[in-house]
Amino acid sequence: MENENVLILGLGGVGMHLTKRLSNEGHAVTVIETDPHLIRQASEQLDVRIVSGNSMQLQLWEHARAKQMDLMLAVTNDDATNMMAGLIADKFGIRRKIARVRSLDFEKGSVLPAEELKIDLMVHPEELVAKEIERLVLRAAGNDMIDVCQGRMKVLGLRVTEQTPIAGKTPRELAAVYPFPFRLVAIARGITTMIPGASDVVRPFDQVFLFALEQDIPRIMREMGVQQRTLQRVMILGGGRIGSRVAQLLEGSMSVVLVEKNIHTAEELAGMLRNTQVIHGDGTDADTLITANLDEMDTFIATTGENETNIISCLLAKHLMNKQNRDPNGSVGKTVALVNKDDYLVLASTIGLDIALNTKISAANEILKFIRRSELLSVAHLHGVDAEVVELLAPFGSLITKKPLRKLANYMQDHRILVGGVETQGEWQVAVGDTHIQPGDRVIAVCPSLNLNDVRRLFQ
């Protein structure tokens, strides 16, 4: 994607995240924001142009040089403002317009769909997270698994124990031990994300991500001791927008218990959710969880509006569910937490939570996928770590096509890039050192979020 002029409305969680990402990638970013604290924070941390004021004042759009913009992102905390911004941006001739809207009432077929608001992409953060939780829960193993290239290749995330066969081994040793191809593409260790080199050692308590062909995933799961069983029992803490939506999505296929602290909300949910058992109680209290039969649950999901509550309740639930020494990579005793503070997101993985999701990152990633679609065939984010899985097309004359991967190792190690797979003449394969990518091949690469520009240089 060529560097573009981008107008962002709002410096809240999603706006700040997008501003950082896009400015770091070299785009000319202008922001309209009212909050002096957020303006000061962005001014100190980022090289962006900031216009102070309400984004519904048309003179501010003129001051922001809206007519020169290629892209408008309306991500304020107000749905009405974001929807109106689509119409304003259209009047200024901005080609692409994206809005964050919490309500689901403006999809296709509604009285006022996104097209009539001149919005090209409408992003619903809470719905994205709820659907992602549903996807993770329905994954029978309870481990994280991400589809890439239309599901023909997958990334499997699992936590390493002392008994896991890959513990103590390097990627070079793994390639010699296993007769089927897979690649170790990322390691989360403490608060650090590693794109591993050939001599990096996998340690117990690491969260690792393995890249393989779809047909080899069951065998890898068996080799790693990952049990694949059908989930039947789920407990959700928090009956807000996300928690209630997750219950709604899951209650038709499994047993769902929802714990809500507010009595009025609990009563309302009990009437709305027909196949969910709603319990009034405090999810950070062990007695409440025990009374709700947490020890019989496969998965515990914390979706309250408090980061600390979600983390603490997941740790408590993990302890109560795993009393019987269950396999840490099995299908039981799994925890999923909603964590909307960046520092806590890193901490969550470090202290043993299985999966931590972040509303603003989910929304931002959906937006980034849309605006990069002309260049990147697909983009996926690895949960709980600072890494992206990107699919690109190798153009004629690009650096990636000039040498086998082994001879590009220095550049890729210096910039923390790993090529996981390549499609040649319609056939996908796991990439190895001798792989020589040809013009027209589709390639899967893994890199830290801030290193996407370095990946692009390989494909220019």
N, C-alpha and C positions, 0 to 999 in steps of 0.2 A: 504494500500500500504506500503510495507516495505521500509525503508530508502534506497535511491539509490544515486549513484554518477551521478550528473547532470552537463553537460557542457552547458553554456549559452553564445551565441555570441551576444554582444551588450547590453549596459546598458541604452538605451533610455527609453522612457515611458513604453513600454511593458516589456522590459528586466528587468528594475528596479523593476517593480511590481511583475514579476515572481520570481526574485531573493529573494525579501522580503518574498513572500508567501512560497516558497519552503524551504528556509533556516529556517524560523520560524517553519516549520513542521518537521524539523530535518534531512532534506536531506543534503548530502555533495555537496555543490554547488561550481563550479569553473567557473569564468567568464573571457572571453577575450574581452578587450575594449581598444580603442585608446585614448579616451578623458580624459585628466588629471583631469578635474573638476568632471566628473562622477566617475572616479576611486577614487578620494579623498572622494566624498560623500558616496560612497558605503563602503569604508574602515572605515569611521567614524560611520556608522549606522549599518553595517551588519557583521556577522561572516561568511565570505565567502573568498575563495581563488581567487585572481585576478591576471591575467596575462596581462601585458600591451603590446599592439601592435596590428597589423593588423591581423584579423582572417584568411586572405588568405595566411599567412606565415606558411608553414607546420611545421617548427621547433617550433612554438608556440603551436601547437596542441600536439606535443611531450612533451613540457614543461608542458602543462596542463594535462598530463597523459591521453590522449584521449583513449588509449587502455583499461583503467580501467572504462570508463564511461558506464552507462546503458542507458542514454538518452541524446540527443543533441537537443537544442532549438536554432535555428538561427533566431534572431529577430533584426538584425541590420536594419538601415534605407535604405539599398540597396538591391533591389530584386535579382540582379545578385549574390551578395555575399551569400545571404541566400540559393539560389538554388544550387550554387556550393558547399555549405557546406554539403548538403545531400550526394553528391558523395564522398567528403573527409571523412565524418563521416563513410560512408560505408566501405571505405578502412581501417579505424582504427577498424572496427568490432563493432561499436556502434549499438545496436539492434534497438532502436527506434529513429526516426529522424523527427523533426517538424520544419517547416519553415514558417515565415511570409512573404507573397508575396502580394503586392497590386494589381498587374495585374491579370485579370481573364483568361488570355490566356493559362494557363497551367493546366486546368482541364481535366477530362477524355474526350477522343476523340480529344484532341488537338494534334498538330504535336509533341510537347514535353510534355507529361503528367507527373504528379508528380511521378508515379511509375518508369519511366526511370531515374528520378533524384534521386532515392532511398529515396524519402521523403514519410513518412507514413501519415502525415497530413499537408496539406497546408492551412494556415489560411489567410483570406483576411479581414483585420480589417474594412475597409470602407464598404465593402459589408455586413459584419455582422451587422454593425450599420444601414445601409440603410434597410436591411431586418427586423431588429428589429423595426425601425420606421414604416415601412409598417404594421407590425403585430399590433403595438399599435394603429395606425390610424384606421385599419380595425376592431378593437374591437369597437363595436358600442357604448359602453358607454363612450369611451374616457378615462376610468380609466385603471390603469395597471392591467392586469390579466395574471397569469402565469399558464401554464398547468404542472402538475406533474403526475407521473405514467400513462403515455399515455393519459392524459386528464381526467382520471376518478376522479381526485381530482384537485382542483384549489386554487390558492391564489389570492384574490381580494384586490387591493390596492386602498384606497380612502382617501380623506382629510376630517377631521372632522370639522363640523361647530357647532355653538351653537344649531342648530336645529336637528343635527344628533342624532338619538335615543340613540346611545351608549355613547354620551358625558356625563361625570360625573359618569360613571359606571366602576366597576372593572370586570375582567374576571369571578370572582366568581358570581357576580350579573348577568352578561350576561347569564351564564349557567342556572340560575334560571328563567330568564325572557322569553327566547325564547324556543319554543317547539321542534325545530329542532337543530341538533348538528352543531356547528362550533367553531373554536378556534381563538382567537386573538393571532397571533404568533409573531408580531413585531410592534413596535411603533417608528416612527421617530419624535423626539421632539427637535426643534432647531437643534443643531449640534450633538445631541446624538441619538444613536440607542439603544432601549430598547428591550430585550426579556422579556416580562412582566411576573411577578408573579401574584398569585391569587388576591393580594390586591392592585396592581397598578391601578391608576385611569386614564381613557381616558379623555383627555382635548380637548377643541376646538383648532383648528389649528394643531393638531397632524395629521401626515400621518400614517394611520394604515393599517395592512395587515391581512386579515381574511382568514382562511383556512377551506374549506368545500368540501363536495361531489359535483360532477358536477351537479347533479339534484337539489341541494339546492341553487345553485348560483342565479338563477332568483328570488327566494323568498327573499334571503338576500338582493339583490339589491333593491327590492321593499320596504323591511322593512327599509333600510338605506336611502331611498329617492333618489336612483340613477336611473336616467332616462336612458332608453336604446333606442336610436334612431339611424337611419342610417346616417352616415356622408356623406355629399355631397360636401362640399366646403373646400378646404385646401389651405393655403398660405405657401410657402417655401421661406425663406430668405437665399440666398447664392447658387450660381450655380456651386460650385466646384464638386469634385468627388462624395461626399455623397448627396448633394442637388439635383444634376442632376439625380442621380440614383434613389432617392426617387420619383422624378417627373415621371421618366420613369416607375416605378413600380405602381404608383397610377393613372396615367392619363387615363388608360383604364376603370377605375371603378368610377371615380368621377371628379369633376371640380377642376383643379389645376392651381394656379397662382404662378409663380416663380419670385422673385425680385432679381436682380443682379446689383451690383454697377458698375462693369467694363463693359463699353459699348461694347468692342470687344467680351467678353465672352457672354454677353447678346445676341448679334447678332448671335453668333455661336449656342447658345442653342435654339434660336428661329427657326433656320433651322433644328435642330436635334430633338426637341420635338414636335411632330405633334399635340398633343392634350393638350398642356400646354400653357397658356398665359404667355409670358415672358415680364417682365416690367423692364426697366432700371431705377434704383433709389437707394437711400440710405434708408435701412430698419430701421435705428435708427431715421429717420425723420418722425414725425407724419403725416405731409401732404402727404408724399409718400404713407404711409400705408392707409390713408383715401381715397386718389385718387384711390388706387388699390382695394377699397371696402372691407377693412379688417372687417368692422362692419358686413358684411354678411357671414363671414367665421365661420366654426365650429372649426377649428384647425389651429394653427400657429406653424410652425416648423423652428427653426433657426439653420442653419448648416454652417455658415461662419467659416473661420479659426481663428477667434478672439473670445476668451471666453467672454470678456467683451461685445462685440457687441451682441453676442447671448443672454446673460442674460438681458442686457438693452432692447433689441428689444422685448424679450418675456414679460418683465414687461410692456412695452408700449402697446404691442398687447393685453395683458390681460386686461388692463384698457379700451382700445378702444372696445374690443369685449364684455365686461361685463357691458357696460353702462346701459343696460336695466334690471339690477338686475337678471341676469340669475342664475339658480341653480348652485352652485359651483361644485356639483357632477353630473351635467347633461352632455349632449353630446356636448355642445357648449362652446366656450370660452376656449378651452384647449390649453396649450402651451407645446411644446417639444423642449428642447435645447440641442445642442451638447456642452458639457463642458469637456475640456480635462485637466483641472488643478484640482488636488485633493481638494485643499482648497475651490475652487469655487464650486465644485460638492456638497459639504456639504452645502455651502451657498445657492445654488440654491433652494434646498428643503425648507430651512428655510424662504426664502423671498417670497415664494408663487408660484414658477414655478411648474407645474404639474409633469413633467417627465424630468429628466436630464440624458443624455446618455454620456458615455465616451468610446472613441475608444480603448484605451489601455486596459481598464477593460474588454470590450467585447472580445477582442482578447485573453487576458490572461485567461478569463473564459473558452473560447472554448478550449484552450490548456490544462487547468487543468482538464476539463471534460474528455478529451481524455486520459490523463496519469493516471487518477484515475479510469478508467472504469472497471478495474479488481476488484476493491474493492467497489466503489460507483456505484450503478446502474444508478443514474442520479444526476446531480448537476444543480441548477438554482440559479441565483443571483437576489436579490430583488433590483430594481432600486432605486438609490438615498439613499440607506441605507447600512450599513455595516452588511449584513446578507446573509447567504446562505441557500437554501433549498436542503437537500441531501436525497437520497433514499438509504437505506442499507438493507442487509440481516442479520437477527439475527442468529448467529451461536450457536450451542449447547455449553452450559457451559458459555456463555458470561454473563456479569453482568446484561445487560438489560433484560435477561430472568429469573433472579432469584427472582425478587420481582415485585409486582404491581408498576406502575409508581408513585403512591402516596408515596411509601416508598423509592423511589429514588430521591424524590424532593430536598433534601438538596444538593446532588451532582449536580443535573441539575441546580438548582438556582445558586450555587456557580460558575458554569462554563458557565452560560448563555445558557443553552440548553433547547429546548422545543420539545417534541414529538407531532407532529400534527395528524398523521394518521398511521394506521396499516392494513395490509392485512393478514387475516387469512383464510386459505382454500378457496382462490380465491375471498373473499369478503372484500372490503375496508370499513373502518369505522373511524370516527373521534375519536382520542384517548382521554380518560378521566382519572381521577386519579385512578379509579379501574381497568383500562386496564392492563392485565398481558400478556406481549409479550412472545410468545412461540418460541422455536427454529424453524427456517425455515420461520418465518414471515418476510414480507417486511415492512419496517418502514420508515416514513417520519419524519425527524428531521430538526429543524431550529436552527441556531447558528450564532454568529459573524464569519467573515471569518477566524480570527486567532484562533478560538477555535475548528477547525476540529479535531485536535489531541485528544481533550477531548471527542468528540463524538466517535472517534475510540475506546477509552478505554472502553466505554460502550458496544462495539460490539466485544471485543476480548475475 
